[in-house]
Amino acid sequence: MTLPLRPARRPRPTRRERVGRVVLVLVGAVLAFLLGIAFAETLDERPAPGGVVTNVRTLTPMPQEAPTRTVTVTVTTG
């Protein structure tokens, strides 16, 4: 008759490991909080929709010279 094997117990984490894990979680929470604040500030600072601005400029044509030669193209359809 064989006995079922029990999974091996993990050793209890040391005090140093527990403190390290707590510090890591706290740093992650602070970073998530700061990222949320930055995102909210970005949403508050965006411009209000509907502000349409139209710019009108008058363009002056550039001077042109007379062509040196002209070409005539004739197309016939069958």
DSSP file (Angstrom, degrees, kcal/mol; ACC not computed):
  #  RESIDUE AA STRUCTURE BP1 BP2  ACC     N-H-->O    O-->H-N    N-H-->O    O-->H-N    TCO  KAPPA ALPHA  PHI   PSI    X-CA   Y-CA   Z-CA
    1    1 A M              0   0    0      0, 0.0     2,-0.4     0, 0.0     0, 0.0   0.000 360.0 360.0 360.0 133.6    0.0    0.0    0.0
    2    2 A T        -     0   0    0      3,-0.0     3,-0.0     0, 0.0     0, 0.0  -0.849 360.0-134.5-108.5 143.1    1.3    3.4   -1.0
    3    3 A L        -     0   0    0     -2,-0.4     2,-0.1     1,-0.1     3,-0.0  -0.706  30.7-103.5 -91.2 143.5    0.6    6.6    0.9
    4    4 A P        -     0   0    0      0, 0.0     2,-0.4     0, 0.0    -1,-0.1  -0.410  39.2-115.4 -65.6 141.0   -0.3    9.7   -1.1
    5    5 A L        -     0   0    0     -2,-0.1     3,-0.0     1,-0.0    -3,-0.0  -0.601  23.5-141.0 -79.1 132.9    2.5   12.1   -1.3
    6    6 A R        -     0   0    0     -2,-0.4     2,-0.1     1,-0.1     3,-0.1  -0.722  26.2-106.7 -90.1 141.6    2.0   15.5    0.4
    7    7 A P        -     0   0    0      0, 0.0     2,-0.1     0, 0.0    -1,-0.1  -0.425  42.7-103.3 -65.1 143.3    3.3   18.5   -1.3
    8    8 A A        -     0   0    0      1,-0.1     2,-0.2    -2,-0.1    -3,-0.0  -0.427  36.3-116.6 -68.5 138.8    6.4   19.9    0.4
    9    9 A R        -     0   0    0     -2,-0.1    -1,-0.1     1,-0.1     3,-0.0  -0.512  24.7-120.8 -75.6 141.9    5.8   22.9    2.6
   10   10 A R        -     0   0    0     -2,-0.2     2,-0.1     1,-0.1    -1,-0.1  -0.592  33.9-105.8 -77.2 144.0    7.5   26.1    1.6
   11   11 A P        -     0   0    0      0, 0.0    -1,-0.1     0, 0.0     3,-0.1  -0.423  43.0 -96.3 -68.3 147.9    9.8   27.4    4.2
   12   12 A R        -     0   0    0      1,-0.1     2,-0.0    -2,-0.1    -3,-0.0  -0.373  45.3-105.6 -63.5 138.7    8.4   30.5    6.0
   13   13 A P        -     0   0    0      0, 0.0    -1,-0.1     0, 0.0     2,-0.0  -0.368  36.8-115.3 -66.0 145.6    9.7   33.7    4.5
   14   14 A T     >  -     0   0    0      1,-0.1     4,-2.2    -3,-0.1     5,-0.2  -0.274  26.3-105.0 -74.6 167.0   12.3   35.5    6.6
   15   15 A R  H  > S+     0   0    0      1,-0.2     4,-2.5     2,-0.2     5,-0.2   0.889 122.3  54.4 -59.7 -39.6   11.7   38.8    8.2
   16   16 A R  H  > S+     0   0    0      1,-0.2     4,-2.5     2,-0.2    -1,-0.2   0.902 107.7  49.2 -62.9 -41.5   13.9   40.4    5.5
   17   17 A E  H  > S+     0   0    0      2,-0.2     4,-2.3     1,-0.2    -1,-0.2   0.901 111.5  49.5 -65.2 -40.7   11.9   38.9    2.7
   18   18 A R  H  X S+     0   0    0     -4,-2.2     4,-2.3     2,-0.2    -2,-0.2   0.920 112.2  47.2 -64.8 -43.1    8.6   40.1    4.3
   19   19 A V  H  X S+     0   0    0     -4,-2.5     4,-2.5     1,-0.2    -2,-0.2   0.913 112.1  51.0 -64.4 -42.1    9.9   43.6    4.7
   20   20 A G  H  X S+     0   0    0     -4,-2.5     4,-2.3    -5,-0.2    -2,-0.2   0.899 110.6  48.7 -61.1 -41.3   11.3   43.6    1.1
   21   21 A R  H  X S+     0   0    0     -4,-2.3     4,-2.2     2,-0.2    -1,-0.2   0.904 111.5  49.2 -66.7 -41.0    7.9   42.5   -0.2
   22   22 A V  H  X S+     0   0    0     -4,-2.3     4,-2.4     2,-0.2    -2,-0.2   0.912 111.8  48.9 -64.3 -43.1    6.0   45.2    1.8
   23   23 A V  H  X S+     0   0    0     -4,-2.5     4,-2.5     1,-0.2    -2,-0.2   0.914 110.7  50.9 -63.4 -42.1    8.4   47.9    0.5
   24   24 A L  H  X S+     0   0    0     -4,-2.3     4,-2.1     1,-0.2    -2,-0.2   0.903 111.0  47.9 -62.9 -41.5    8.0   46.7   -3.1
   25   25 A V  H  X S+     0   0    0     -4,-2.2     4,-2.4     2,-0.2    -1,-0.2   0.912 111.9  50.0 -65.3 -42.7    4.2   46.8   -2.8
   26   26 A L  H  X S+     0   0    0     -4,-2.4     4,-2.5     2,-0.2    -2,-0.2   0.912 110.0  49.7 -63.6 -42.4    4.2   50.2   -1.3
   27   27 A V  H  X S+     0   0    0     -4,-2.5     4,-2.4     1,-0.2    -1,-0.2   0.913 111.5  49.9 -63.0 -41.6    6.5   51.6   -4.0
   28   28 A G  H  X S+     0   0    0     -4,-2.1     4,-2.3     2,-0.2    -2,-0.2   0.899 110.8  49.3 -62.2 -40.9    4.2   50.1   -6.6
   29   29 A A  H  X S+     0   0    0     -4,-2.4     4,-2.3     2,-0.2    -2,-0.2   0.906 111.0  49.4 -66.4 -40.9    1.2   51.7   -5.0
   30   30 A V  H  X S+     0   0    0     -4,-2.5     4,-2.6     2,-0.2    -2,-0.2   0.913 111.3  49.7 -64.5 -41.8    2.8   55.1   -4.8
   31   31 A L  H  X S+     0   0    0     -4,-2.4     4,-2.3     2,-0.2    -2,-0.2   0.906 111.1  48.9 -63.7 -41.1    3.8   54.9   -8.5
   32   32 A A  H  X S+     0   0    0     -4,-2.3     4,-2.0     2,-0.2    -1,-0.2   0.897 111.6  50.2 -64.6 -39.3    0.3   53.9   -9.5
   33   33 A F  H  X S+     0   0    0     -4,-2.3     4,-2.1     2,-0.2    -2,-0.2   0.933 111.6  47.0 -63.7 -46.4   -1.1   56.8   -7.4
   34   34 A L  H  X S+     0   0    0     -4,-2.6     4,-2.4     1,-0.2    -2,-0.2   0.877 110.4  53.0 -64.8 -37.3    1.3   59.3   -9.1
   35   35 A L  H  X S+     0   0    0     -4,-2.3     4,-2.2     2,-0.2    -1,-0.2   0.890 108.4  50.9 -64.3 -38.5    0.5   58.0  -12.5
   36   36 A G  H  X S+     0   0    0     -4,-2.0     4,-2.2     2,-0.2    -2,-0.2   0.896 110.0  49.4 -65.2 -40.3   -3.2   58.5  -11.8
   37   37 A I  H  X S+     0   0    0     -4,-2.1     4,-2.3     2,-0.2    -2,-0.2   0.924 111.0  49.7 -64.1 -43.9   -2.6   62.1  -10.7
   38   38 A A  H  X S+     0   0    0     -4,-2.4     4,-2.0     1,-0.2    -2,-0.2   0.901 111.1  49.5 -62.4 -40.7   -0.5   62.8  -13.8
   39   39 A F  H  X S+     0   0    0     -4,-2.2     4,-1.9     2,-0.2    -1,-0.2   0.905 110.6  49.8 -65.0 -41.6   -3.3   61.4  -16.0
   40   40 A A  H  X S+     0   0    0     -4,-2.2     4,-1.9     1,-0.2    -2,-0.2   0.891 109.7  51.2 -65.3 -39.3   -5.9   63.5  -14.3
   41   41 A E  H  X S+     0   0    0     -4,-2.3     4,-1.8     1,-0.2    -1,-0.2   0.897 107.8  53.2 -63.8 -39.6   -3.8   66.6  -14.7
   42   42 A T  H  X S+     0   0    0     -4,-2.0     4,-0.6     1,-0.2    -1,-0.2   0.908 108.9  48.7 -62.4 -41.5   -3.4   65.9  -18.4
   43   43 A L  H >< S+     0   0    0     -4,-1.9     3,-0.5     1,-0.2    -1,-0.2   0.865 111.2  50.5 -66.8 -35.2   -7.2   65.6  -18.8
   44   44 A D  H 3< S+     0   0    0     -4,-1.9    -1,-0.2     1,-0.2    -2,-0.2   0.813 109.4  50.9 -71.1 -30.0   -7.8   68.9  -17.0
   45   45 A E  H 3< S+     0   0    0     -4,-1.8    -1,-0.2    -5,-0.1    -2,-0.2   0.515  82.0 109.7 -89.8  -5.1   -5.3   70.8  -19.1
   46   46 A R  S << S-     0   0    0     -4,-0.6    -3,-0.0    -3,-0.5     2,-0.0  -0.376  78.3 -97.5 -71.4 152.5   -6.5   69.8  -22.5
   47   47 A P        -     0   0    0      0, 0.0    -1,-0.1     0, 0.0    -2,-0.0  -0.291  40.8 -99.4 -69.7 153.9   -8.2   72.6  -24.6
   48   48 A A    >   -     0   0    0      1,-0.1     3,-0.8    -3,-0.1     2,-0.0  -0.487  43.0-111.8 -70.7 139.4  -12.0   72.9  -24.6
   49   49 A P  T 3  S+     0   0    0      0, 0.0    -1,-0.1     0, 0.0     3,-0.1  -0.335  93.4  43.4 -71.1 154.9  -13.6   71.4  -27.7
   50   50 A G  T 3   +     0   0    0      1,-0.2     2,-1.4    -2,-0.0    -2,-0.0   0.372  67.3 132.9  96.2  -4.0  -15.3   73.6  -30.3
   51   51 A G    <   -     0   0    0     -3,-0.8     2,-0.5     2,-0.0    -1,-0.2  -0.655  34.9-175.9 -83.1  92.9  -12.7   76.3  -30.5
   52   52 A V        -     0   0    0     -2,-1.4     2,-0.5    -3,-0.1     0, 0.0  -0.779   6.1-169.3 -94.8 130.5  -12.3   76.7  -34.3
   53   53 A V        -     0   0    0     -2,-0.5     2,-0.5     2,-0.0    -2,-0.0  -0.978   3.3-162.1-120.6 129.1   -9.7   79.2  -35.5
   54   54 A T        -     0   0    0     -2,-0.5     2,-0.5     2,-0.0    -2,-0.0  -0.947   1.3-162.8-113.7 126.3   -9.6   80.2  -39.2
   55   55 A N        -     0   0    0     -2,-0.5     2,-0.5     2,-0.0    -2,-0.0  -0.913   4.4-161.6-106.3 132.9   -6.4   81.8  -40.6
   56   56 A V        +     0   0    0     -2,-0.5     2,-0.4     2,-0.0    -2,-0.0  -0.965  12.6 174.6-116.8 125.2   -6.7   83.7  -43.9
   57   57 A R        -     0   0    0     -2,-0.5     2,-0.6     2,-0.0    -2,-0.0  -0.980  24.1-139.9-128.0 142.8   -3.5   84.4  -45.9
   58   58 A T        -     0   0    0     -2,-0.4     2,-0.5     2,-0.0    -2,-0.0  -0.901  18.5-153.2-101.2 122.7   -3.2   85.9  -49.4
   59   59 A L        -     0   0    0     -2,-0.6    -2,-0.0     0, 0.0     0, 0.0  -0.805   5.4-143.5 -97.1 133.6   -0.6   84.3  -51.5
   60   60 A T        -     0   0    0     -2,-0.5     2,-0.0     1,-0.0    -2,-0.0  -0.800  26.0-113.8 -94.2 136.4    1.1   86.3  -54.3
   61   61 A P        -     0   0    0      0, 0.0     3,-0.1     0, 0.0    -1,-0.0  -0.357  27.5-116.9 -70.2 148.6    1.8   84.4  -57.4
   62   62 A M        -     0   0    0      1,-0.1     2,-0.1    -2,-0.0     0, 0.0  -0.569  38.3 -96.9 -80.2 147.3    5.5   83.8  -58.4
   63   63 A P        -     0   0    0      0, 0.0     2,-0.4     0, 0.0    -1,-0.1  -0.385  41.5-154.8 -66.0 141.9    6.6   85.4  -61.6
   64   64 A Q        -     0   0    0     -2,-0.1     2,-0.2    -3,-0.1     0, 0.0  -0.906   4.3-139.5-119.8 147.9    6.6   83.0  -64.6
   65   65 A E        -     0   0    0     -2,-0.4     3,-0.1     1,-0.1     0, 0.0  -0.653  34.8 -92.3 -98.5 160.2    8.7   83.1  -67.8
   66   66 A A        -     0   0    0     -2,-0.2    -1,-0.1     1,-0.1     2,-0.0  -0.445  52.0 -99.3 -67.7 143.9    7.4   82.4  -71.2
   67   67 A P        -     0   0    0      0, 0.0    -1,-0.1     0, 0.0     3,-0.1  -0.344  20.4-137.7 -65.6 146.3    7.8   78.7  -72.2
   68   68 A T  S    S-     0   0    0      1,-0.2     2,-0.3    -3,-0.1    -2,-0.1   0.821  83.9  -0.5 -75.1 -30.3   10.9   78.0  -74.4
   69   69 A R        -     0   0    0      2,-0.0     2,-0.3     0, 0.0    -1,-0.2  -0.984  66.3-138.3-152.7 158.4    8.8   75.6  -76.6
   70   70 A T        -     0   0    0     -2,-0.3     2,-0.4    -3,-0.1     0, 0.0  -0.892  11.1-152.9-118.6 151.8    5.3   74.2  -76.8
   71   71 A V        -     0   0    0     -2,-0.3     2,-0.5     2,-0.0    -2,-0.0  -0.987   3.4-155.2-126.6 133.4    4.3   70.7  -77.6
   72   72 A T        -     0   0    0     -2,-0.4     2,-0.5     2,-0.0    -2,-0.0  -0.930   7.5-162.9-108.8 130.0    0.9   69.7  -79.2
   73   73 A V        -     0   0    0     -2,-0.5     2,-0.5     2,-0.0    -2,-0.0  -0.959   2.2-165.8-115.7 125.9   -0.4   66.2  -78.5
   74   74 A T        -     0   0    0     -2,-0.5     2,-0.5     2,-0.0    -2,-0.0  -0.947   2.9-167.4-114.2 129.0   -3.2   64.8  -80.8
   75   75 A V        -     0   0    0     -2,-0.5     2,-0.4     2,-0.0    -2,-0.0  -0.959   1.6-170.0-118.4 129.6   -5.1   61.7  -79.7
   76   76 A T        -     0   0    0     -2,-0.5     2,-0.4     2,-0.0    -2,-0.0  -0.950  11.5-145.8-117.8 140.4   -7.3   59.8  -82.0
   77   77 A T              0   0    0     -2,-0.4    -2,-0.0     1,-0.1     0, 0.0  -0.852 360.0 360.0-106.6 142.6   -9.7   57.0  -81.0
   78   78 A G              0   0    0     -2,-0.4    -1,-0.1     0, 0.0    -2,-0.0   0.431 360.0 360.0 -79.8 360.0  -10.4   54.0  -83.2
